[in-house]
Amino acid sequence: MNIEGKLVKVFELETGVSKTGKEWKKQSILIEQDTEYNKEVVVSFFGDNVNKIKNNQIGDIITCNINLSSREYNDRWYHNIDGWTCNVSDIKDIDERIEEVNDDLPF
């Protein structure tokens, strides 16, 4: 599944050590989608996938390949959005797209 939008924020890198002694790292990003509702989505990248978001700049329109998952804990459900890849999109910024539409008017 893909998600596309403007990169709004890159959160601090989180690191730690699991109970088994294995080191882990996680970095999340905030994407603002071009939708009417639920515009903002946080996508988390784990392990070596953290390196796949380093080349993106705030304000870039990006496309991320993601997995959605849910898990139950104490009769409550929690959802994860895990990112696998993240690239600058070929689609222009929404403001530029609106200008292009307005420029096509015949008058």
Contacts in CASP RR format, 6 or more apart in sequence:
PFRMAT RR
TARGET T0000
AUTHOR 0000-0000-0000
METHOD contacts of the structure
MODEL  1
MNIEGKLVKVFELETGVSKTGKEWKKQSILIEQDTEYNKEVVVSFFGDNV
NKIKNNQIGDIITCNINLSSREYNDRWYHNIDGWTCNVSDIKDIDERIEE
VNDDLPF
1 65 0 8 1.000
1 66 0 8 1.000
1 67 0 8 1.000
1 68 0 8 1.000
2 63 0 8 1.000
2 64 0 8 1.000
2 65 0 8 1.000
2 66 0 8 1.000
3 31 0 8 1.000
3 33 0 8 1.000
3 41 0 8 1.000
3 43 0 8 1.000
3 63 0 8 1.000
3 64 0 8 1.000
3 66 0 8 1.000
3 81 0 8 1.000
4 31 0 8 1.000
4 33 0 8 1.000
4 34 0 8 1.000
4 61 0 8 1.000
4 62 0 8 1.000
4 63 0 8 1.000
4 64 0 8 1.000
4 89 0 8 1.000
4 91 0 8 1.000
5 31 0 8 1.000
5 32 0 8 1.000
5 33 0 8 1.000
5 34 0 8 1.000
5 61 0 8 1.000
5 62 0 8 1.000
5 63 0 8 1.000
5 89 0 8 1.000
6 31 0 8 1.000
6 32 0 8 1.000
6 34 0 8 1.000
6 59 0 8 1.000
6 60 0 8 1.000
6 61 0 8 1.000
6 62 0 8 1.000
6 93 0 8 1.000
6 94 0 8 1.000
7 29 0 8 1.000
7 30 0 8 1.000
7 31 0 8 1.000
7 56 0 8 1.000
7 57 0 8 1.000
7 58 0 8 1.000
7 59 0 8 1.000
7 60 0 8 1.000
7 61 0 8 1.000
7 62 0 8 1.000
8 30 0 8 1.000
8 31 0 8 1.000
8 32 0 8 1.000
8 40 0 8 1.000
8 58 0 8 1.000
8 59 0 8 1.000
9 29 0 8 1.000
9 30 0 8 1.000
9 58 0 8 1.000
10 27 0 8 1.000
10 29 0 8 1.000
10 30 0 8 1.000
10 53 0 8 1.000
10 56 0 8 1.000
10 58 0 8 1.000
11 27 0 8 1.000
11 28 0 8 1.000
11 29 0 8 1.000
11 30 0 8 1.000
11 42 0 8 1.000
12 27 0 8 1.000
13 25 0 8 1.000
13 26 0 8 1.000
13 27 0 8 1.000
13 50 0 8 1.000
14 25 0 8 1.000
14 26 0 8 1.000
14 27 0 8 1.000
15 23 0 8 1.000
15 24 0 8 1.000
15 25 0 8 1.000
15 26 0 8 1.000
16 23 0 8 1.000
16 24 0 8 1.000
16 25 0 8 1.000
17 23 0 8 1.000
17 24 0 8 1.000
18 24 0 8 1.000
24 46 0 8 1.000
24 47 0 8 1.000
25 46 0 8 1.000
25 47 0 8 1.000
25 50 0 8 1.000
26 44 0 8 1.000
26 45 0 8 1.000
26 46 0 8 1.000
26 47 0 8 1.000
26 50 0 8 1.000
27 44 0 8 1.000
27 45 0 8 1.000
27 50 0 8 1.000
27 53 0 8 1.000
28 42 0 8 1.000
28 43 0 8 1.000
28 44 0 8 1.000
28 45 0 8 1.000
29 42 0 8 1.000
29 43 0 8 1.000
29 45 0 8 1.000
29 53 0 8 1.000
29 56 0 8 1.000
29 64 0 8 1.000
29 86 0 8 1.000
30 40 0 8 1.000
30 41 0 8 1.000
30 42 0 8 1.000
31 40 0 8 1.000
31 41 0 8 1.000
31 42 0 8 1.000
31 43 0 8 1.000
31 62 0 8 1.000
31 64 0 8 1.000
32 39 0 8 1.000
32 40 0 8 1.000
33 39 0 8 1.000
33 40 0 8 1.000
33 41 0 8 1.000
34 94 0 8 1.000
41 81 0 8 1.000
42 81 0 8 1.000
43 64 0 8 1.000
43 66 0 8 1.000
43 81 0 8 1.000
43 82 0 8 1.000
43 83 0 8 1.000
43 86 0 8 1.000
44 80 0 8 1.000
44 81 0 8 1.000
44 82 0 8 1.000
44 83 0 8 1.000
45 52 0 8 1.000
45 53 0 8 1.000
45 82 0 8 1.000
45 83 0 8 1.000
45 86 0 8 1.000
46 82 0 8 1.000
49 83 0 8 1.000
49 84 0 8 1.000
49 85 0 8 1.000
52 84 0 8 1.000
52 85 0 8 1.000
52 86 0 8 1.000
53 86 0 8 1.000
55 88 0 8 1.000
56 62 0 8 1.000
56 86 0 8 1.000
56 88 0 8 1.000
59 93 0 8 1.000
60 88 0 8 1.000
60 89 0 8 1.000
61 88 0 8 1.000
61 89 0 8 1.000
61 91 0 8 1.000
61 92 0 8 1.000
61 93 0 8 1.000
62 86 0 8 1.000
62 87 0 8 1.000
62 88 0 8 1.000
62 89 0 8 1.000
63 86 0 8 1.000
63 87 0 8 1.000
63 89 0 8 1.000
64 83 0 8 1.000
64 84 0 8 1.000
64 85 0 8 1.000
64 86 0 8 1.000
65 83 0 8 1.000
65 84 0 8 1.000
65 85 0 8 1.000
65 86 0 8 1.000
66 81 0 8 1.000
66 82 0 8 1.000
66 83 0 8 1.000
66 84 0 8 1.000
67 80 0 8 1.000
67 81 0 8 1.000
67 82 0 8 1.000
67 83 0 8 1.000
67 84 0 8 1.000
68 79 0 8 1.000
68 80 0 8 1.000
68 81 0 8 1.000
69 79 0 8 1.000
69 80 0 8 1.000
69 82 0 8 1.000
70 77 0 8 1.000
70 78 0 8 1.000
70 79 0 8 1.000
70 80 0 8 1.000
71 77 0 8 1.000
71 78 0 8 1.000
71 80 0 8 1.000
72 78 0 8 1.000
91 97 0 8 1.000
92 100 0 8 1.000
END
